[in-house]
Amino acid sequence: MRLDPENRPSFLEDRTGLTTVLFGILLPVLMVGIGGSIEITRAIDYRQRLISAADLTCRQAEIYVESQSGLSMPSGYVATVQSYADKNSSERHLSATAQITATPTVSSTVLTVPPLTVRPGNIHVVANGSVGLFFKKFLNKDSVNFSVVRDCTVQASSSSGPPTMLMSESFEGYASQLVGGWAVFGTMSQANCPSSMCQGKSWGTTNAGVEVDQLSAITTGDGVQYGQSFAELDSDCSNQVGTQTSAQSTACRQSNKTTNSSINMKFNLQVGTYEVRYVYTARKNVGAYQYPNDTVICSNPKDTDGLTRDNDVAKNAAGVSTVSLDGQTRRIELWVEPKTSGYKSDDQSVTAATSPQYVKQYLADVCVWSKTWIERSYKFDVTKQQEYRISWRAAGLDDSFGGLIDYLRFCQNACP
C-alpha cells in the first residue's frame, strides 16, 4: 500500500472534480480553519451514499424486471421498482434529505413510461439530495445539493430463474483490525453467505495476502461507493495483522517480493446459470504512471474466450500501451475455474503467453484502468455438478501498487 512520498496527495487533491467545486463554495469556511475540511468530508460522504443508493436501486430493479417471465408485467411491478429506491435511501440514511425515484421507461434515450403491463426496456433512476452546512453563516448558504442519474438496460428475455445471492463481500468487517487505515490479511474471515454453498467457508489468499483499506488517498475522485472499506490485491508486505500464513512468509521474505496476490472461494455448483459481479477502480497516484484520459480499459466479459478478453485490454487502450506505460500494475483478473482444472491461476506465471489454452478456458474478466469505480459482470453456465473456484487475482507489475476491488458478489441466475 506504499504511498509515493513525492506524489502523496493532500486531503483536497484526492478528490478532484467534486472537491474543486466544493472548494469554491466553501472557501470562506476554509479561511476560518479546520471547519472547511469537516464540511468537505461530510459533503463527499453524502455524495458517495447517494451514488451507492442510485447504483444499487438501478441494478436491483433491473434484476427484478428481468426475473419476470414473458413480455407482460404484473400489475404492481411499478411499486416494486420504486420500493428498491425507498429501501436503499433508508439503509444509507438518506430518507430525510434525498428523493430517489426509480421509473420503468422504454429506453435510456426514450424516457417514456410504457403501459403498466408492458415489459420496459430500461430503469431510470434519479437521486437528488442535499447536505446541510454547519458553517452556513459564513457562506450565506444552507446546504450543498447533489444529483445522480442512472439508467440500467432491461433484457428483452426473462432470466433463467429468480435472482439469488450466494455470497457477498464488501470488506467492512475488518475495520477494527486496520492500523492507520489499512492492514494486510493472510487469513480472512468468512464472507456474507446467505446460501449453504459457502456457509462456514473462509476466503483463501495467496502470496502477500489481501490488503484492506479505508484510505481515500489511493482511490479516485468518486471515493468509496459501498461502505468505507475496499481491497487492494497487489499488497504491501508491511502492516500484516492476524495469523501469518506460510505463503505470506515465503512471498515477503524474498529479496524480490511477490506482492501480487489473490482472494478466492470454492463452491459446489449445481447445473444452472451463475453471475459474478464486483466493482473495480485503478489505484490513484502510482508514481508517474497515470493514463492520459478517462477511457476505461477492461475486457468484454461477453467475448467468446479468455484469450479474447485478455486482448481486449490492448484494444481498449486508445493507442496507449498499458504494458509499456506501467506494466499493467493495476491489473485485476477474474478467474472462474472448475476443480478439474487444478486451479492453476494461483501461479503468477500463468498468462496468455505461457498458458494460452488455460487462459482461453478460464480467464473471465480483466481490468487495468478506470478512473472511477465501475461495476463488472460475468455470467457462466454450469452443465455438470462440480466444484468451482472464483478468484480475483492481481497481475501485471509486481510492485505493491495495484487495482482496487469492492462489493464482490456471486449469485445464482443473476445478482439482485
DAQUI-V983022 format. One record per residue. N is the residue number from 1. RES is the residue in one letter. SS is DSSP state (H for helix, E for strand, C for the rest). PHI is phi in radians with two decimals (* if undefined). OMEGA is omega in whole degrees, 0 to 359 (999 if undefined). Layout:
n = {N;N}
res = {RES;RES}
ss = {SS;SS}
phi = {PHI;PHI}
omega = {OMEGA;OMEGA}
This chain:
n = {1;2;3;4;5;6;7;8;9;10;11;12;13;14;15;16;17;18;19;20;21;22;23;24;25;26;27;28;29;30;31;32;33;34;35;36;37;38;39;40;41;42;43;44;45;46;47;48;49;50;51;52;53;54;55;56;57;58;59;60;61;62;63;64;65;66;67;68;69;70;71;72;73;74;75;76;77;78;79;80;81;82;83;84;85;86;87;88;89;90;91;92;93;94;95;96;97;98;99;100;101;102;103;104;105;106;107;108;109;110;111;112;113;114;115;116;117;118;119;120;121;122;123;124;125;126;127;128;129;130;131;132;133;134;135;136;137;138;139;140;141;142;143;144;145;146;147;148;149;150;151;152;153;154;155;156;157;158;159;160;161;162;163;164;165;166;167;168;169;170;171;172;173;174;175;176;177;178;179;180;181;182;183;184;185;186;187;188;189;190;191;192;193;194;195;196;197;198;199;200;201;202;203;204;205;206;207;208;209;210;211;212;213;214;215;216;217;218;219;220;221;222;223;224;225;226;227;228;229;230;231;232;233;234;235;236;237;238;239;240;241;242;243;244;245;246;247;248;249;250;251;252;253;254;255;256;257;258;259;260;261;262;263;264;265;266;267;268;269;270;271;272;273;274;275;276;277;278;279;280;281;282;283;284;285;286;287;288;289;290;291;292;293;294;295;296;297;298;299;300;301;302;303;304;305;306;307;308;309;310;311;312;313;314;315;316;317;318;319;320;321;322;323;324;325;326;327;328;329;330;331;332;333;334;335;336;337;338;339;340;341;342;343;344;345;346;347;348;349;350;351;352;353;354;355;356;357;358;359;360;361;362;363;364;365;366;367;368;369;370;371;372;373;374;375;376;377;378;379;380;381;382;383;384;385;386;387;388;389;390;391;392;393;394;395;396;397;398;399;400;401;402;403;404;405;406;407;408;409;410;411;412;413;414;415;416}
res = {M;R;L;D;P;E;N;R;P;S;F;L;E;D;R;T;G;L;T;T;V;L;F;G;I;L;L;P;V;L;M;V;G;I;G;G;S;I;E;I;T;R;A;I;D;Y;R;Q;R;L;I;S;A;A;D;L;T;C;R;Q;A;E;I;Y;V;E;S;Q;S;G;L;S;M;P;S;G;Y;V;A;T;V;Q;S;Y;A;D;K;N;S;S;E;R;H;L;S;A;T;A;Q;I;T;A;T;P;T;V;S;S;T;V;L;T;V;P;P;L;T;V;R;P;G;N;I;H;V;V;A;N;G;S;V;G;L;F;F;K;K;F;L;N;K;D;S;V;N;F;S;V;V;R;D;C;T;V;Q;A;S;S;S;S;G;P;P;T;M;L;M;S;E;S;F;E;G;Y;A;S;Q;L;V;G;G;W;A;V;F;G;T;M;S;Q;A;N;C;P;S;S;M;C;Q;G;K;S;W;G;T;T;N;A;G;V;E;V;D;Q;L;S;A;I;T;T;G;D;G;V;Q;Y;G;Q;S;F;A;E;L;D;S;D;C;S;N;Q;V;G;T;Q;T;S;A;Q;S;T;A;C;R;Q;S;N;K;T;T;N;S;S;I;N;M;K;F;N;L;Q;V;G;T;Y;E;V;R;Y;V;Y;T;A;R;K;N;V;G;A;Y;Q;Y;P;N;D;T;V;I;C;S;N;P;K;D;T;D;G;L;T;R;D;N;D;V;A;K;N;A;A;G;V;S;T;V;S;L;D;G;Q;T;R;R;I;E;L;W;V;E;P;K;T;S;G;Y;K;S;D;D;Q;S;V;T;A;A;T;S;P;Q;Y;V;K;Q;Y;L;A;D;V;C;V;W;S;K;T;W;I;E;R;S;Y;K;F;D;V;T;K;Q;Q;E;Y;R;I;S;W;R;A;A;G;L;D;D;S;F;G;G;L;I;D;Y;L;R;F;C;Q;N;A;C;P}
ss = {C;C;C;C;C;C;C;C;C;C;C;C;H;H;H;C;C;H;H;H;H;H;H;H;H;H;H;H;H;H;C;C;C;C;H;H;H;H;H;H;H;H;H;H;H;H;H;H;H;H;H;H;H;H;H;H;H;H;H;H;H;H;H;H;H;H;C;C;C;C;C;E;C;C;C;C;H;H;H;H;H;H;H;H;H;H;H;H;H;H;H;C;C;C;C;C;C;E;E;E;E;E;E;E;E;C;C;C;C;C;C;C;C;C;C;C;C;E;C;C;C;E;E;E;E;E;E;E;E;E;E;E;C;C;C;H;H;H;H;C;C;C;E;E;E;E;E;E;E;E;E;E;E;C;C;C;C;C;C;C;C;C;C;E;E;E;E;E;E;C;C;H;H;H;H;H;H;C;E;C;C;E;E;E;E;C;C;C;C;E;C;E;C;C;C;C;C;C;C;C;C;E;C;E;E;C;C;C;C;E;E;E;E;C;C;H;H;H;C;C;C;C;C;C;C;C;C;C;C;E;E;E;C;E;C;C;C;C;C;E;E;C;C;C;C;H;H;H;H;H;H;H;H;C;C;C;C;C;C;E;C;E;E;E;E;E;E;E;E;C;C;E;E;E;E;E;E;E;E;E;E;E;C;C;C;C;C;C;C;C;C;C;C;C;C;C;E;E;C;C;C;C;C;C;C;H;H;H;H;H;H;H;H;H;H;C;C;C;C;C;C;H;H;H;H;H;C;C;C;C;C;E;E;E;E;E;E;E;H;H;H;C;C;H;H;H;C;C;C;C;C;C;C;C;C;H;H;H;H;H;H;H;E;E;E;E;E;E;E;C;C;C;C;E;E;E;E;E;E;E;E;E;C;C;C;E;E;E;E;E;E;E;E;E;C;C;C;C;C;C;C;C;E;E;E;E;E;E;E;E;E;E;C;C;C;C}
phi = {*;-0.88;-1.86;-1.12;-1.07;-1.45;-2.16;-1.15;-1.35;-1.37;-1.00;-1.26;-1.19;-1.23;-2.19;-1.08;1.58;-1.06;-1.11;-1.03;-1.15;-1.13;-1.05;-1.12;-1.20;-1.77;-0.95;-1.03;-1.23;-1.01;-1.24;-1.76;2.04;-1.17;-0.98;-1.11;-1.13;-1.10;-1.10;-1.14;-1.05;-1.12;-1.15;-1.16;-1.07;-1.12;-1.09;-1.09;-1.17;-1.17;-1.09;-1.04;-1.09;-1.18;-1.06;-1.18;-1.03;-1.07;-1.17;-1.14;-1.17;-1.04;-1.11;-1.06;-1.12;-1.19;-1.35;-1.42;-1.47;1.32;-1.70;-1.70;-1.89;-1.12;-1.07;-1.72;-1.20;-1.10;-1.15;-1.13;-1.02;-1.19;-1.10;-1.16;-1.10;-1.12;-1.15;-1.18;-1.13;-1.19;-1.14;-1.77;0.95;-1.95;-0.98;-1.45;-2.15;-2.38;-2.16;-2.12;-2.08;-2.12;-2.18;-1.19;-2.31;-1.10;-2.78;-1.29;-1.74;-1.92;-1.52;-1.17;-1.41;-1.27;-0.91;-1.06;-1.78;-1.73;-1.11;-1.38;-1.85;-2.80;-2.01;-1.87;-2.01;-2.15;-2.13;-2.05;-2.69;-2.49;-1.99;-1.22;-1.77;-1.22;-1.82;-1.16;-1.13;-1.28;-1.78;0.96;-2.63;-1.44;-2.75;-1.98;-1.80;-2.33;-2.45;-2.25;-2.16;-2.35;-2.26;-2.16;-1.30;-1.71;-1.20;-1.19;-1.67;-1.33;-1.35;-1.36;2.95;-1.15;-1.16;-2.36;-1.34;-1.74;-2.71;-2.55;-2.64;-2.14;1.15;-1.34;-1.31;-1.81;-0.98;-1.21;-1.73;-1.28;-2.06;1.23;1.62;-2.77;-2.89;-1.99;-2.02;-1.63;-1.93;-2.04;-1.35;-1.29;-1.36;-1.32;-2.20;-1.12;-1.66;-1.21;-1.04;-2.28;-1.10;1.50;-1.68;-1.80;-1.17;-1.66;-2.33;-2.30;0.90;-1.23;1.74;-1.90;-1.60;-1.82;-2.20;-2.23;-1.56;-1.18;-1.11;-1.94;-1.67;-1.59;-1.08;-1.71;1.12;-1.93;-1.49;-2.01;1.30;-2.01;-2.00;-2.66;-2.16;-2.12;-1.65;-1.45;-1.53;-1.24;-1.34;-1.40;1.06;-1.30;-2.24;1.30;-1.31;-1.42;-1.49;-1.12;-1.10;-1.10;-1.03;-1.16;-1.18;-1.71;-1.67;-1.27;-1.11;-1.85;-1.09;-1.72;-1.58;-1.05;-2.37;-2.54;-2.26;-2.61;-2.60;-1.83;-2.41;-1.57;-1.78;-1.41;-1.05;2.77;-1.86;-2.34;-2.38;-1.96;-2.32;-2.85;-2.02;-2.33;-2.59;-1.40;-1.07;-1.50;0.97;-1.71;0.93;-1.60;-1.48;-2.17;-1.25;-1.42;-2.64;-1.68;-1.07;-1.41;-1.99;-2.47;-1.48;-1.75;-1.09;-1.50;-1.13;-1.22;-2.75;-1.13;-1.12;-1.14;-1.12;-1.08;-1.29;-1.02;-1.16;-1.29;-1.16;-1.53;-1.47;0.91;1.48;-1.83;-1.33;-1.19;-1.26;-1.23;-1.26;-2.62;1.14;0.91;-1.09;-1.68;-1.24;-2.15;-2.05;-1.85;-2.09;-2.15;-2.22;-1.31;-1.02;-1.15;-1.31;1.52;0.88;-1.37;-1.17;-1.06;-1.44;-1.11;-1.40;-1.36;-2.40;-1.09;-1.36;-1.59;-2.40;-1.03;-1.20;-1.17;-1.09;-1.02;-1.44;-2.16;-1.38;-1.65;-2.80;-2.47;-2.35;-2.15;-2.82;-2.71;-1.26;-2.18;-1.11;-2.23;-1.61;-1.99;-2.48;-2.41;-1.94;-2.60;-1.90;-1.82;-1.77;-2.55;-1.05;-2.96;-1.42;-2.17;-2.10;-1.80;-2.32;-1.93;-2.20;-1.35;-2.47;1.36;-1.06;-1.70;-2.49;1.23;-1.97;-2.35;-1.39;-1.97;-2.29;-2.77;0.84;-1.32;-2.42;-2.31;-2.42;-1.62;1.26;-2.86;-1.59;-1.28}
omega = {184;172;178;185;180;182;182;186;172;181;183;184;182;188;180;182;180;183;179;179;182;179;179;181;189;182;178;179;179;182;179;172;189;181;180;179;178;181;181;179;180;182;180;178;180;181;179;179;178;177;180;180;180;180;183;178;181;183;182;178;177;181;179;181;181;179;179;182;176;183;179;182;176;188;183;188;180;178;178;177;180;182;177;178;181;182;181;176;180;183;180;176;180;191;184;188;184;173;181;179;177;188;172;180;180;178;179;178;176;189;176;178;180;174;190;181;182;180;179;177;188;169;182;182;175;179;176;180;180;177;181;182;176;187;185;179;180;187;188;184;185;188;172;186;178;177;180;178;177;174;180;182;178;179;183;181;180;179;183;179;182;178;185;178;177;182;172;180;175;170;180;184;183;188;185;182;182;180;183;177;179;176;181;185;170;176;184;183;183;175;174;186;177;183;177;181;183;178;181;180;176;178;169;179;176;174;188;181;184;179;176;186;165;186;179;181;181;176;181;193;183;172;180;186;187;183;184;188;175;182;171;186;173;197;172;179;178;171;176;178;179;182;178;179;177;178;177;181;180;184;189;178;179;177;175;191;176;184;175;186;179;175;187;175;182;181;172;191;172;175;180;180;182;179;172;177;176;175;185;166;178;176;184;170;176;181;180;187;177;178;189;181;183;181;173;181;181;178;171;184;180;178;192;184;185;178;177;178;178;180;180;185;176;180;183;188;175;176;180;178;181;178;182;181;183;181;183;185;180;185;173;178;172;180;174;189;171;182;181;180;184;178;186;181;174;182;182;180;179;180;178;181;186;185;187;182;179;178;181;184;196;177;188;184;179;171;176;180;164;183;178;178;175;180;180;182;176;178;178;180;174;183;179;181;177;179;174;172;176;184;167;187;169;180;183;183;184;190;182;170;188;173;182;179;181;175;178;180;173;191;171;184;178;180;179;999}
